[in-house]
Structures are given as structure tokens and as C-alpha cells.
Amino acid sequence: MDASLALSPLLLGFSSNRRHFGKLRALKISSDFSKIEVRNLSYKPPGTQQSILNEINLSLREKRFGLIFGRSGSGKTTLLQILAGLVQPTCGSVSIQKCGIDSSPIEPPKSLLPERVGIVFQFPERYFLADTVLEEITFGWPRQKSDSSLREELALNLQYAITSVGLKSISLDEDPRSLSGGFKRRLALAVQLVQMPDLLLLDEPLAGLDWKARADVVNLLKNIKKDLTILVVSHDLKELAPLVDKSWEMEMGGVLKEAPVPL
Ligand SMILES: Nc1ncnc2c1ncn2[C@@H]1O[C@H](COP(=O)(O)OP(=O)(O)OP(=O)(O)O)[C@@H](O)[C@H]1O
């Protein structure tokens, strides 16, 4: 089935227990911009003595590509989980701030809502749930009658998501598990793109892929970056470096410092 044919059944509804969706935004052209701001964020898991993250501060402008690198166990994935709203920080804030053309704030910062953040975990294909590509993309869509306008917006974004990740050449009836490694990653990205999140988080997006699929994913991230704000955690610095607008090193002990990508 092709994406345009898929639109009408989508409006009828699908099962909706994966996650909730907030109101979607259309792509906009404006001199105003938003930035994601993380302020003094710390995290100490319940029942432990030591903080994993310590006084993290970062700021990333809309439609920019941020990269966090650092040694294993330094706290990078934990930070992504907090930004996605999956883990509550011990203290600190994550907000979205609207700015004018001179970069000064034009309204008070708002909390970044978890439903406006997309996250693609490491090896996302391990979490595929549906039997077809189309069902995988639409799995968590709301199905209540009252959600019809939201569903309509999601359906309108579907074509964009499928085209952006280069899934147009495959059938939407295909079993996700039968796809190649690179196409599985594309599908995982499409699931998030369809929501047009304010922030897209990617944990090791190139891990486990062969050289061709890695190059393909880098190219499609370059494309997606034109529309979305992306924050990536990765050890694959050389391949991602050309996309990076801002980078930070997570030091052991969960201390984040802005730093150039070491090549
Ligand atoms: N809930 C928890 N309770 C106790 N320790 C935790 C908890 N969650 C994570 N940790 C520990 O915090 C540290 C940071 O883990 P995290 O997975 O965020 O690191 P990372 O930088 O992403 O590592 P990698 O690059 O290997 O993925 C690790 O030592 C981990 O064992």
C-alpha cells in the first residue's frame, strides 16, 4: 500500500496504548525561533548515594543538530531519558524558550512536554510491535472520536515522514522484521517524525549498521535536520561530525561541558 492510499483508513483510528500525543505543529517559516534549555539538572537514582548527572546545563536552538559524546557509563543515556520525560530529574528544568530575531526571549519559557519529545533508542528495531510498516508507524495513534483532528494531522504528516526517511520505495504492508538493518532504522525514525516533535533524541543511531546503512542514516539525518531539532548521543564521532552544530562532552560523574568533536 502506498502512503497516500493509507491516509483514509488512518483517519478511522488505530490502537493507542503506546503513548499519548500532544497537539502537532505545522512547519512554519518565521524569523522567530525556539531553543531547548536545560538548566541545573541533576539526577540521583532513588536509594543511591551518588548523582549520575550533576548540574547539567545546555541550550540547543531549533533545527540544530547537537551531539553528546563521552565515555561509557558517564550518564549520556540517562540524560536522554530525562529529556524524554521517562525519568524524573532530582532537580533542574527542561524548557522551550521562544526567541526573537536578536536571540532575546520574547515570552516566558515553557516546560518541554514529554509528548513533544521523540526518542529513538539504541537498536530500536528490537522494540517493533506491529506486523506491517504502516501499523508500526500508526501503532500509538489516538483512536477516540474526540481525537479525530489530531489523527488527521498525524495522517497528513505521514507522507512527510515516509518521504523524509526514504521509505517510499517499500510497501507499507511489509513486515518490519523483514526489512534490512538500514530500513529498520528509517522506520524507527518515521515513527517519531510523524509527530513532528519539538526535540528528537537519538541514542547511538548508527550502532550495529554496516557501512552503507550508516552512510544512508547520516544522509537522512542531514535531511531531517532541516525541519527538526536533533540531539544525539553517539560514539561515532567521525561520521556525525559534519552534521554537528553544537557538541558537549559528558565527563565521568555526569558533568557536561561544551566541547568540539574530537577527531
Ligand atoms: N537507576 C539507576 N540506578 C543506579 N545506577 C544507574 C541507574 N541508571 C543508570 N545508572 C548508572 O549510571 C551510569 C550512567 O549510565 P548511562 O547508561 O547513562 O551511561 P552512558 O554514558 O549512556 O553509557 P554508554 O555509552 O555505555 O551507553 C552507569 O554507571 C549506570 O550503571
The ligand as an SDF file (V2000), in Angstrom:
LIG
                    3D

 31 33  0  0  0  0  0  0  0  0999 V2000
   18.5110    3.6830   38.0350 N   0  0  0  0  0  0  0  0  0  0  0  0
   19.8260    3.5880   38.2380 C   0  0  0  0  0  0  0  0  0  0  0  0
   20.3290    3.2580   39.4420 N   0  0  0  0  0  0  0  0  0  0  0  0
   21.6460    3.1840   39.6620 C   0  0  0  0  0  0  0  0  0  0  0  0
   22.5740    3.4190   38.7140 N   0  0  0  0  0  0  0  0  0  0  0  0
   22.1340    3.7410   37.4860 C   0  0  0  0  0  0  0  0  0  0  0  0
   20.7480    3.8520   37.1700 C   0  0  0  0  0  0  0  0  0  0  0  0
   20.6280    4.1930   35.8540 N   0  0  0  0  0  0  0  0  0  0  0  0
   21.8920    4.2750   35.3870 C   0  0  0  0  0  0  0  0  0  0  0  0
   22.7950    4.0090   36.3450 N   0  0  0  0  0  0  0  0  0  0  0  0
   24.2620    4.0580   36.2180 C   0  0  0  0  0  0  0  0  0  0  0  0
   24.5930    5.3680   35.7820 O   0  0  0  0  0  0  0  0  0  0  0  0
   25.7410    5.3400   34.9390 C   0  0  0  0  0  0  0  0  0  0  0  0
   25.4310    6.0670   33.6400 C   0  0  0  0  0  0  0  0  0  0  0  0
   24.6710    5.2080   32.7870 O   0  0  0  0  0  0  0  0  0  0  0  0
   24.2880    5.6330   31.3020 P   0  0  0  0  0  0  0  0  0  0  0  0
   23.6730    4.4440   30.6510 O   0  0  0  0  0  0  0  0  0  0  0  0
   23.5010    6.8840   31.3370 O   0  0  0  0  0  0  0  0  0  0  0  0
   25.7250    5.9080   30.6880 O   0  0  0  0  0  0  0  0  0  0  0  0
   26.1440    6.1610   29.1590 P   0  0  0  0  0  0  0  0  0  0  0  0
   27.0970    7.2930   29.1700 O   0  0  0  0  0  0  0  0  0  0  0  0
   24.9390    6.2910   28.3190 O   0  0  0  0  0  0  0  0  0  0  0  0
   26.9080    4.8050   28.8100 O   0  0  0  0  0  0  0  0  0  0  0  0
   27.0430    4.0470   27.3710 P   0  0  0  0  0  0  0  0  0  0  0  0
   27.8750    4.9400   26.4950 O   0  0  0  0  0  0  0  0  0  0  0  0
   27.7300    2.7640   27.7340 O   0  0  0  0  0  0  0  0  0  0  0  0
   25.6370    3.8310   26.8620 O   0  0  0  0  0  0  0  0  0  0  0  0
   26.1220    3.8770   34.7650 C   0  0  0  0  0  0  0  0  0  0  0  0
   27.1550    3.5880   35.6630 O   0  0  0  0  0  0  0  0  0  0  0  0
   24.8450    3.1500   35.1310 C   0  0  0  0  0  0  0  0  0  0  0  0
   25.1150    1.8720   35.6440 O   0  0  0  0  0  0  0  0  0  0  0  0
  1  2  1  0
  2  3  1  0
  2  7  2  0
  3  4  2  0
  4  5  1  0
  5  6  2  0
  6  7  1  0
  6 10  1  0
  7  8  1  0
  8  9  2  0
  9 10  1  0
 10 11  1  0
 11 12  1  0
 11 30  1  0
 12 13  1  0
 13 14  1  0
 13 28  1  0
 14 15  1  0
 15 16  1  0
 16 17  2  0
 16 18  1  0
 16 19  1  0
 19 20  1  0
 20 21  2  0
 20 22  1  0
 20 23  1  0
 23 24  1  0
 24 25  2  0
 24 26  1  0
 24 27  1  0
 28 29  1  0
 28 30  1  0
 30 31  1  0
M  END
$$$$
